[in-house]
Amino acid sequence: MFRNPGPNSFQITFQNGWTVSTIWGFGTYSENRNNRAAERATFNSATVEFTAWKGEGKMEETQGWKTPEEFLAFLNEVASRKE
């Protein structure tokens, strides 16, 4: 399932119950960290911040300044976790 909680972000919940959330707007661990315009508008970014959690569980440690390739590797790792 996909969810859009706000601008410059999205979440994916996999069949195994794990959710990955990513964001790249103002104040995040991305290249838009100090870009106030990214607070309300949609912006591109070369890096993102992301985390994961299972069900209603506690979030894992947030990872930041990650490239598209690093984000894809994280998505694949989380998607392959056992339920």
Order of alpha helices (4+ residues) and beta strands (2+ residues): beta-beta-beta-beta-beta-alpha
